[in-house]
Amino acid sequence: IIKKMIDLRNILKALGQDNMITLPSIVVVGSQSSGKSSVLESIVGHEFLPKGSNMVTRRPLELTLVNCETEEDYAEFPNLGLGKIYDFKKVQKTLTDLNNAVPEKECISNSPIELYVYSKNVPDLSLVDLPGYIQITSKDQPEKLREKIIDLCDNYIKDKNIILAVSAADVDLANSEALKRSRAADPLGTRTIGVITKMDLVDPQSGYQILNNKSYPLPMGYIGVVCKPGTSASFETNYFKQNKVYADDSSVSVSSLRKKLIKTLEASMKDSLSSVNEAVLSELSDVKYQFKVLFNDREISPEGYVSTILAQFKSNLTSVASQFSKSSIRKMIRDRLERSLIEIIAQNYWFNPSIKALDKESASDPYWIRQVQIGSSSLAKSGIGKNCTIDLVNEMESQFSSLVNKEPFVHHSSTLSQMVQLVQKKLRNKL
């Protein structure tokens, strides 16, 4: 069901209707040193997130994992047009550059980065990685940075999203900002999964007590993981096997976390099916009404629909073409010529301080004849002919865009975009 719902979201996004429905995601929150990046990389199976001692995550990362039969894992940034990226070091470099592009005075941005990862080794999941919570700001950071991070995270952990609250085992849960903010957004804890990282830094008995915490209980429970950068998954497996207290415990390991995330997200999406169905039916009802208005409630085939809108488009295009008569084009050229002349006069005459000292002479005076010659030369060198052509092309593009950015093409964003690009290409080739 997760894959089908993600596909539905992608279809609606391609149609420009992605705001029609809201699907739940798994939102990962935690302090900067909690190890949440390592948890995400363990789920994906690749190191791809920015690294550094300073604040490296400055924008939300909306990460979609797609399980598919591919020979080699790859990633895509759908909004950047970079194609398939098989080298995850390049993914890391791209994410680092996108985060570093956020101005220093702002430190964080609400604008999300979209990333898809395709692999036969990942589950179908929709996740969001957010900037880590901080306790204090450094001298080169905005004073309100802590509040800005809290506001950004609160915006994502509200509503129906599942919260993955990441805390480190070697830090008292009473001081966990992730659990504190999660409890504020989800008081009953019905959407919150606790993840305890760095389990190898505490003795096994203490670790077991943390996972079965009675002071900060979560209905969905806690899962302990060991995600050491640069180590294989077998390190975690061996650690939990070697300590008998975890021997038969399903609340440890990244593998158990994956299973819990899949089960939880599936259940959440099933709960969303009713609202999604209502939204789709409502949209279909609106479309049917539009067809009724356009075609007088009569049946029409896809071919007939295309034929009708093309006939309407042809009529509208003829009307636009009539606006580019010889007299209209002459007026456009005259306006450009007048603007260019005023600019040249201002440059060579009005702003010349020595002009005031000259006596008023007749037009036959050599000085003024020279000035006219300079003006004529400047006008020719200014590229007046090319500028007039550019003005004409720009006006034609503007008129065409106005023509197609309304009924019925406004409902066919892909076709609209291709038409505009084709016209621009044809006109620019004539320059």
C-alpha positions in Angstrom: 0.0 0.0 0.0 2.9 2.4 0.7 4.3 2.1 -2.8 0.8 2.6 -4.4 0.2 5.7 -2.3 3.6 7.1 -3.1 2.9 6.5 -6.8 -0.4 8.3 -6.4 1.3 11.3 -4.8 3.9 11.4 -7.7 1.1 11.2 -10.3 -0.7 14.1 -8.7 2.5 16.1 -8.4 3.2 15.6 -12.1 -0.3 17.0 -12.8 0.3 19.9 -10.5 -2.3 18.6 -8.0 0.1 17.5 -5.2 -1.7 19.7 -2.7 -5.0 17.8 -3.2 -4.1 15.1 -0.7 -1.7 14.9 2.2 0.0 11.6 2.9 1.7 10.8 6.2 5.5 10.6 6.3 8.0 9.5 9.0 9.6 12.6 10.4 13.0 12.1 12.0 13.8 14.5 14.9 16.7 14.6 17.4 19.5 16.8 18.7 22.5 17.4 16.6 24.6 14.8 18.4 21.9 12.2 18.8 23.0 10.1 15.7 19.8 10.6 13.7 21.8 10.9 10.4 23.5 7.5 11.1 20.1 6.0 11.6 18.8 7.2 8.3 22.0 6.1 6.5 21.6 2.6 8.1 18.0 2.4 6.8 19.1 3.4 3.3 22.3 1.4 3.3 24.5 4.2 2.0 26.4 7.2 3.5 24.9 10.1 1.7 24.1 12.8 4.3 26.3 15.9 4.8 29.0 15.6 7.5 30.7 18.1 9.6 31.2 19.5 13.1 29.0 22.6 12.5 25.4 22.8 11.5 25.2 20.8 8.2 21.5 20.2 7.9 19.9 23.5 7.1 16.9 22.5 5.1 14.3 19.7 5.4 15.2 16.6 3.4 12.1 14.9 2.0 13.4 11.4 1.3 11.4 8.8 -0.6 12.8 5.2 -0.6 11.5 3.1 -3.5 12.0 -0.7 -3.5 12.6 -1.9 -7.0 14.5 -4.5 -8.9 17.6 -2.5 -10.0 21.1 -3.9 -10.6 22.7 -0.9 -8.9 21.3 1.5 -6.3 20.8 5.1 -7.5 19.3 8.4 -6.4 17.5 11.2 -8.1 16.8 14.9 -7.2 13.5 15.3 -9.1 13.7 19.1 -9.0 17.3 19.5 -10.1 17.3 17.5 -13.4 20.6 15.7 -12.6 19.3 12.3 -13.7 20.2 9.1 -12.0 23.1 9.4 -9.6 24.9 6.0 -8.9 27.7 7.5 -6.8 26.3 8.4 -3.4 29.4 10.6 -2.7 27.9 12.9 -5.4 24.6 12.7 -3.6 26.3 13.8 -0.4 28.2 16.6 -2.2 24.9 17.9 -3.8 23.1 17.9 -0.4 26.1 19.7 1.2 26.0 22.4 -1.5 22.2 22.8 -1.3 22.5 23.2 2.5 25.5 25.6 2.3 23.5 27.8 -0.1 21.3 28.9 2.8 22.5 32.4 3.8 24.6 32.5 7.1 22.3 35.1 8.6 19.3 32.8 8.2 21.1 29.5 9.1 18.0 27.4 8.2 15.4 27.4 5.4 11.9 26.0 5.3 12.3 25.1 1.6 12.6 21.3 1.4 15.0 19.2 -0.7 13.4 16.3 -2.5 15.5 13.1 -2.9 14.5 9.6 -4.2 16.6 6.5 -3.6 15.9 3.4 -5.7 17.2 0.0 -4.5 16.1 -3.6 -4.0 17.5 -3.4 -0.5 15.3 -0.5 0.8 11.7 -0.6 2.0 9.1 1.7 0.5 9.1 4.6 2.9 8.5 8.3 2.9 10.8 10.1 5.4 11.7 13.6 6.4 15.1 14.6 7.9 15.2 17.9 9.8 17.8 20.1 11.3 18.9 18.9 14.7 17.7 20.6 17.9 20.3 22.8 19.7 20.5 24.0 23.3 22.5 27.2 22.7 23.6 29.2 19.7 27.2 30.1 18.9 28.4 33.7 18.5 28.1 33.6 14.6 24.6 32.2 14.7 21.3 34.1 14.9 20.0 34.5 18.5 16.6 33.0 17.5 18.1 30.0 15.7 17.0 27.5 18.4 13.4 28.8 18.2 13.4 28.7 14.4 14.5 25.0 14.5 11.8 24.2 17.0 9.2 25.9 14.8 10.3 24.1 11.7 10.3 20.7 13.4 6.9 21.4 15.1 5.4 22.2 11.7 6.4 18.7 10.4 5.6 16.6 13.5 2.0 17.9 13.7 -1.1 16.4 12.1 -0.8 12.8 10.9 2.9 12.4 10.4 4.7 9.6 12.3 7.4 10.9 14.7 10.8 9.1 14.9 12.2 10.7 18.1 15.9 9.9 18.2 17.9 10.1 21.5 21.3 8.9 22.5 21.7 6.1 25.1 24.4 8.0 26.9 22.1 11.0 27.5 19.4 11.0 30.1 16.0 10.8 28.4 14.8 13.6 30.7 17.0 15.9 28.7 15.9 14.6 25.2 14.6 17.6 23.2 13.1 15.1 20.6 10.9 13.4 23.3 9.9 16.8 24.7 8.8 18.2 21.4 7.1 14.9 20.4 5.1 14.8 23.6 3.9 18.4 22.9 2.8 17.5 19.4 1.5 13.9 20.2 0.5 13.9 23.9 -0.9 10.4 23.8 2.2 9.1 22.0 0.2 7.2 19.4 2.3 8.5 16.5 5.7 8.5 18.2 8.4 5.8 18.0 11.5 6.3 20.2 14.9 5.4 18.8 17.8 5.0 21.1 21.2 5.3 19.4 24.7 4.5 20.6 23.5 1.5 22.6 27.1 0.2 22.8 28.1 3.2 24.9 26.1 2.0 27.9 26.3 -1.4 29.7 23.7 -3.9 28.4 21.6 -3.9 31.5 21.2 -0.1 31.5 20.4 -0.2 27.8 17.7 -2.8 28.4 16.2 -0.6 31.1 16.2 2.4 28.7 14.3 0.4 26.1 11.7 -0.6 28.7 11.5 2.9 30.2 8.7 3.4 32.7 9.4 7.1 33.4 8.9 8.1 29.7 6.7 5.4 28.3 5.7 5.3 24.6 2.7 3.2 23.5 4.7 2.4 20.3 7.8 1.7 22.3 11.6 2.2 21.9 14.0 0.5 19.5 17.7 0.4 20.3 20.3 0.6 17.5 24.1 0.7 17.0 24.9 2.7 13.9 28.6 3.4 13.8 29.8 5.2 10.7 32.3 3.1 8.7 31.1 -0.2 10.2 29.0 -2.9 8.6 25.6 -4.1 9.7 27.2 -7.2 11.2 28.8 -5.1 13.9 25.4 -4.2 15.3 24.2 -7.8 14.9 27.2 -9.2 16.7 26.9 -6.7 19.5 23.3 -7.6 20.3 23.9 -11.3 20.0 26.9 -11.2 22.3 24.8 -9.6 25.1 22.2 -12.1 26.3 19.9 -9.5 27.7 19.1 -8.6 24.0 19.2 -12.1 22.6 15.4 -12.6 21.9 14.5 -8.9 21.9 12.7 -7.6 18.8 13.2 -4.0 20.1 16.8 -3.8 18.9 18.6 -3.4 15.6 18.1 -1.4 12.4 16.3 -4.4 10.9 13.7 -4.3 13.6 13.3 -0.6 13.1 12.7 -1.0 9.4 10.0 -3.5 10.0 8.3 -1.3 12.6 8.5 1.7 10.3 6.9 -0.2 7.4 4.1 -1.6 9.6 3.4 1.8 11.2 3.4 3.8 7.9 1.2 1.2 6.3 -1.3 1.5 9.1 -1.2 5.3 9.0 -1.7 5.3 5.2 -4.7 2.9 5.5 -6.2 5.3 8.0 -5.7 8.1 5.4 -7.5 6.2 2.6 -10.9 7.5 3.4 -9.8 11.2 3.2 -7.8 10.5 0.1 -10.8 8.8 -1.6 -13.0 11.8 -0.6 -10.5 14.3 -2.1 -10.2 12.3 -5.3 -13.9 12.0 -5.7 -14.3 15.7 -5.0 -11.7 16.6 -7.7 -13.5 14.3 -10.2 -16.8 16.0 -9.4 -15.2 19.4 -10.2 -13.8 18.0 -13.5 -17.2 16.6 -14.5 -18.8 19.9 -13.8 -16.2 21.7 -16.0 -16.9 19.2 -18.8 -20.6 19.8 -18.4 -20.1 23.6 -18.7 -17.8 23.3 -21.7 -19.6 20.5 -23.6 -23.2 21.0 -22.6 -23.3 17.7 -20.7 -22.9 15.6 -23.8 -20.5 12.6 -24.1 -17.2 13.4 -25.6 -14.3 11.2 -26.6 -10.6 12.1 -25.8 -10.2 12.7 -29.6 -13.2 15.0 -29.6 -11.9 16.9 -26.5 -8.5 17.5 -28.1 -10.2 18.6 -31.4 -12.4 21.0 -29.5 -9.7 22.7 -27.5 -7.4 22.9 -30.6 -10.1 24.6 -32.6 -10.6 27.1 -29.7 -6.9 27.6 -29.5 -6.6 28.3 -33.3 -9.4 30.9 -33.0 -7.6 32.6 -30.0 -4.3 32.5 -31.8 -5.7 34.2 -34.8 -7.0 37.0 -32.6 -3.6 37.4 -31.0 -1.9 37.4 -34.4 -4.1 40.3 -35.5 -2.6 42.5 -32.8 0.8 42.3 -34.6 -0.3 44.4 -37.7 2.2 46.7 -39.5 1.0 49.7 -37.7 1.4 48.0 -34.3 4.9 46.9 -35.1 5.8 50.4 -36.4 4.5 51.9 -33.1 6.6 49.4 -31.1 9.7 50.3 -33.1 9.0 54.0 -32.7 8.7 53.7 -29.0 12.0 51.8 -28.8 13.7 54.4 -31.0 12.4 57.3 -28.9 13.7 55.6 -25.7 17.1 55.0 -27.3 17.3 58.7 -28.5 16.4 60.0 -25.0 19.1 57.8 -23.5 21.7 59.1 -26.0 20.7 62.7 -25.6 20.9 62.3 -21.8 24.4 60.8 -22.1 25.8 63.3 -24.6 24.0 66.5 -23.8 21.8 66.8 -20.7 24.4 65.5 -18.3 27.4 67.4 -19.8 28.3 70.2 -17.3 30.0 72.3 -20.0 26.7 72.7 -22.0 25.5 75.5 -19.9 28.5 77.6 -20.8 27.8 77.4 -24.5 26.0 80.2 -26.4 22.8 79.4 -28.2 23.7 79.1 -31.9 21.9 78.0 -35.0 21.6 74.4 -36.2 24.3 75.1 -38.7 26.9 75.6 -36.0 29.8 73.0 -36.4 29.4 72.1 -32.7 25.8 71.0 -33.1 26.4 69.3 -36.4 29.1 67.3 -34.6 26.8 66.5 -31.8 24.1 65.2 -34.2 26.8 63.0 -35.9 27.9 61.6 -32.5 24.2 60.9 -31.6 23.6 59.1 -35.0 26.7 57.0 -34.5 25.7 56.2 -30.9 22.3 55.2 -32.1 23.7 52.8 -34.7 26.2 51.3 -32.3 23.5 50.8 -29.6 22.1 47.9 -31.7 18.8 49.6 -32.2 17.8 47.1 -34.9 18.5 44.0 -32.7 16.8 45.7 -29.7 13.7 46.3 -31.7 13.6 42.7 -32.7 14.1 41.5 -29.1 11.2 43.8 -28.0 9.0 42.3 -30.7 9.9 38.7 -29.7 9.4 39.4 -26.0 5.9 40.8 -26.7 5.0 37.8 -28.9 6.1 35.5 -26.1 4.2 37.4 -23.5 1.0 37.4 -25.6 1.3 33.6 -26.3 1.9 32.9 -22.6 -1.2 34.9 -21.7 -3.2 33.0 -24.3 -2.3 29.5 -23.0 -2.3 30.3 -19.3 -6.1 30.1 -19.0 -8.9 27.6 -19.9 -8.5 24.9 -21.0 -4.7 24.6 -21.1 -4.4 25.7 -17.4 -5.6 22.2 -16.6 -2.8 20.5 -18.7 0.4 21.9 -17.2 2.7 19.5 -19.0 1.2 20.4 -22.4 1.2 24.1 -21.5 4.9 24.0 -20.6 5.8 22.2 -23.8 3.9 24.7 -26.0 5.5 27.7 -24.3 9.0 26.1 -24.7 8.4 25.3 -28.4 7.3 28.8 -29.2 10.2 30.3 -27.3 12.6 28.0 -29.1 11.2 28.9 -32.6 11.2 32.6 -31.9 14.7 32.7 -30.4 16.1 30.7 -33.4 15.0 33.6 -35.6 17.0 36.2 -33.7 
